[in-house]
Amino acid sequence: MGQDWFWLDTQEACLVKLLTFRICARLETKGHVVIKGIQLEGLRVVGEVSTLANNYYESGADELILTDVTSSWFSTQSTVSVLSNLVSKCFIPITIGGGIRSIEDVDNCLRAGAERVSINTSSFQNPELLIQVAKKYGKQSVVLHIQAKRFQDNFLCYYGNGRENSTHNLVSFLNNVPMEFVGEILLNSIDQDGTNMGPDLDLVKITLNNSSVPVIYAGGVAKVNDVARLIELNCHGVALSSSLHSRNLRLDEIKNELHSQGFPVRLVSNA
């Protein structure tokens, strides 16, 4: 499997995109800075959004996922401002989340250059929004952001950057949310988030077993083997944050190692 296998005609390229595991850089933002904590607590500044986003783009990220952790209480305006500064420099898909409450918020984000919007809080408070976005822009523009926390033998769904317990368990939520209008799930393990202790594979398995929607996993991934396990479970991608910010992992090294093991990833161009 050589690097040039990606230079295909349009129909074949679409198939490759579906089969290729995506390695995304996830930036949790507050204004124009990136912040990160452990289990969504103790947030600290780790750098400028524009600097980190550009670094990850140049290092081979397949996608940028920006989540404004303050927008649930304020507005999407700061998110749109940040996005406008990135689209002229980072020529990869960008998913935007945080404070998406209305179709007008979605309009603003997509017009500013986002390819998709990530919706968490509104999936509980206004699930009709998922339907509205899908009908206007297509379900490929809708990312359902699930923040899950282990409780006994199950998982509970949270919102508001992990602060609010929705009281929905994961399986019942997946069975009741209008999934036919969702293009993708961003699955965030609160327990593993920022710990670098590995992904919660039970959480991944339950989600995949109860939904046919592609899953991008986030939380605790710190080794190439962690990524390999997610591929083997049939996840469609991984969203990395702490391990990239700390330089514990490098995007090009992850891809080279996975490629050498025969996993379907898009290699970083040397041009």
C-alpha positions in Angstrom: 0.0 0.0 0.0 1.9 3.0 -1.2 1.4 6.7 -0.6 0.3 7.3 -4.2 -2.8 5.1 -3.8 -4.7 8.3 -2.7 -4.3 9.8 -6.2 -7.5 8.4 -7.7 -10.5 9.5 -9.7 -13.5 11.1 -7.9 -15.5 7.9 -7.3 -12.5 6.0 -6.0 -11.4 8.9 -3.9 -14.7 8.9 -2.1 -14.3 5.2 -1.3 -10.8 5.8 0.0 -12.0 8.6 2.2 -14.6 6.3 3.7 -12.1 3.5 4.3 -9.3 5.7 5.6 -9.0 6.1 9.4 -8.9 9.8 10.3 -6.5 11.2 12.8 -7.8 14.6 14.0 -6.4 17.3 16.2 -8.8 18.4 18.8 -8.5 21.9 20.3 -10.6 23.0 23.2 -10.7 26.7 23.1 -11.4 29.8 25.2 -11.3 32.8 22.9 -8.1 32.6 21.0 -6.2 30.2 23.3 -6.3 26.4 23.7 -7.0 25.1 27.1 -6.8 21.5 28.5 -7.5 19.8 31.7 -8.0 16.3 33.1 -11.5 14.8 33.0 -12.6 18.2 31.9 -11.5 19.8 35.1 -8.5 22.1 36.0 -8.3 23.8 32.6 -5.0 25.5 31.8 -3.8 27.4 28.8 -1.5 25.3 26.5 -1.1 27.7 23.6 -2.6 30.0 20.9 -5.3 28.5 18.7 -3.8 29.7 15.5 -0.3 28.5 16.4 -1.3 25.0 17.4 -3.8 24.6 14.6 -1.2 25.5 12.0 1.3 23.2 13.6 -1.1 20.2 13.6 -2.1 21.0 10.0 1.5 21.0 8.8 2.2 17.9 10.8 -0.5 15.9 8.9 -3.8 16.2 10.8 -6.7 15.0 8.7 -9.0 17.3 10.4 -9.2 20.0 13.1 -11.9 19.8 15.7 -12.4 23.0 17.6 -14.7 23.1 20.7 -15.2 26.4 22.5 -15.7 25.3 26.1 -17.1 28.6 27.2 -19.7 29.0 24.4 -22.3 27.0 26.2 -22.8 30.0 28.5 -22.1 32.8 26.0 -22.2 32.7 22.2 -20.5 31.3 19.1 -19.1 34.7 18.1 -15.6 34.0 19.5 -15.6 30.6 17.8 -16.5 32.2 14.4 -13.8 34.8 14.9 -11.2 32.1 15.5 -12.4 30.0 12.6 -12.2 32.9 10.2 -8.4 33.2 11.0 -7.8 29.5 10.3 -9.5 28.7 7.0 -7.0 30.7 4.9 -4.1 28.8 6.4 -5.3 25.2 7.2 -6.6 23.5 4.2 -8.3 20.5 5.9 -11.8 20.0 7.2 -12.7 21.9 10.4 -15.4 20.9 12.8 -16.7 23.6 15.1 -18.6 23.0 18.4 -19.6 24.9 21.5 -22.8 26.9 22.0 -24.5 25.8 18.9 -28.1 26.6 19.9 -29.9 27.6 16.7 -29.8 27.2 12.9 -28.5 30.8 12.8 -25.4 29.6 14.8 -24.9 26.8 12.3 -25.3 29.2 9.4 -22.6 31.5 10.9 -20.1 28.6 11.5 -20.5 27.0 8.1 -20.4 30.3 6.3 -17.2 31.1 8.1 -15.6 28.0 6.7 -16.4 25.1 9.0 -17.3 21.8 7.2 -19.3 20.4 10.2 -20.8 21.6 13.4 -20.5 19.6 16.7 -23.7 19.6 18.8 -23.7 18.5 22.5 -26.0 20.5 24.8 -28.7 21.1 22.2 -29.0 17.4 21.5 -30.7 17.2 24.9 -32.3 20.6 25.1 -33.4 21.0 21.5 -32.9 17.8 19.5 -35.0 19.3 16.7 -31.9 21.3 15.8 -30.2 18.1 14.6 -33.0 17.6 12.1 -33.0 21.3 11.0 -29.3 21.2 10.2 -29.4 17.9 8.4 -32.4 19.1 6.3 -30.7 22.4 5.4 -27.1 21.2 4.9 -27.2 17.4 4.8 -26.5 15.1 7.7 -22.8 15.0 6.8 -22.6 18.4 8.4 -24.0 17.2 11.8 -21.6 15.8 14.4 -23.3 14.6 17.6 -20.8 15.2 20.5 -21.4 12.7 23.3 -19.6 13.3 26.6 -19.9 10.1 28.6 -19.0 9.1 32.1 -18.9 5.6 33.6 -21.5 4.9 36.3 -21.5 1.4 37.7 -22.0 -0.9 34.7 -23.3 1.8 32.4 -22.4 5.3 31.0 -24.2 8.5 31.6 -24.3 11.4 29.1 -23.2 14.9 30.2 -23.3 18.3 28.6 -21.9 21.8 29.3 -18.3 20.6 29.0 -19.0 17.7 31.3 -20.6 19.8 34.1 -24.3 18.9 33.6 -25.7 15.3 34.0 -28.4 14.8 31.4 -29.6 11.7 33.4 -29.7 9.8 30.1 -27.7 6.6 30.0 -25.8 6.1 26.8 -27.8 3.3 25.3 -31.2 5.0 25.8 -29.8 8.2 24.5 -28.5 6.6 21.3 -31.9 4.9 20.9 -33.9 8.1 21.2 -31.9 10.8 19.5 -32.8 11.2 15.8 -29.7 9.4 14.6 -30.9 9.3 11.0 -30.1 13.1 10.9 -26.6 12.6 12.3 -23.5 12.1 10.1 -21.0 11.3 12.8 -20.5 10.9 16.5 -17.7 12.5 18.5 -17.4 10.3 21.5 -15.6 11.8 24.4 -14.8 9.8 27.5 -14.9 12.1 30.5 -13.1 9.5 32.7 -10.1 9.2 30.4 -10.0 12.7 29.0 -6.6 14.3 29.5 -5.3 11.3 31.5 -3.1 9.7 28.8 -4.2 6.4 30.3 -5.6 4.9 27.2 -9.1 4.9 25.6 -12.2 3.5 27.2 -12.8 0.5 24.9 -16.0 -0.5 26.7 -17.4 2.9 25.9 -16.4 2.5 22.3 -17.9 -1.0 22.0 -21.3 0.0 23.5 -21.5 3.0 21.2 -20.7 1.1 18.1 -23.0 -1.7 19.1 -25.9 0.7 19.5 -25.4 2.9 16.5 -24.6 2.6 12.8 -23.2 6.2 12.7 -19.4 6.6 12.2 -17.6 7.2 15.5 -14.6 9.5 16.2 -13.2 8.7 19.7 -11.5 11.2 22.1 -10.1 10.6 25.6 -6.9 9.1 27.0 -5.2 8.1 23.8 -1.4 8.3 24.4 0.2 5.5 22.3 0.1 4.4 18.7 -1.2 1.0 19.9 -4.2 2.9 21.4 -5.0 4.2 18.0 -4.5 0.8 16.5 -7.1 -0.7 18.9 -9.6 1.9 17.9 -9.1 1.0 14.2 -9.6 -2.7 15.0 -12.9 -1.9 16.8 -14.1 -0.1 13.6 -13.9 3.4 14.8 -13.7 5.9 11.9 -11.2 8.2 13.6 -9.5 9.5 16.7 -9.4 13.1 18.1 -6.1 13.8 19.9 -5.5 16.7 22.3 -3.4 16.2 25.4 -1.0 13.7 23.7 -0.3 16.3 20.9 -0.1 19.3 23.2 2.5 17.6 25.4 4.3 16.3 22.3 3.9 12.8 23.6 2.7 11.8 20.1 3.5 13.3 16.7 1.0 13.1 13.9 3.5 12.1 11.3 5.0 9.4 13.5 1.6 8.0 14.3 0.7 7.7 10.7 4.0 6.2 9.6 3.8 3.5 12.3 0.2 2.7 11.6 1.0 2.5 7.9 3.9 0.2 8.5 1.4 -2.1 10.3 -0.9 -2.1 7.3 -3.6 0.2 8.7 -5.4 2.5 6.3 -4.2 6.1 7.1 -3.4 9.0 4.9 0.4 9.6 4.9 1.9 13.0 5.4 3.2 14.5 2.1 6.9 15.4 2.1 6.4 17.9 -0.6 
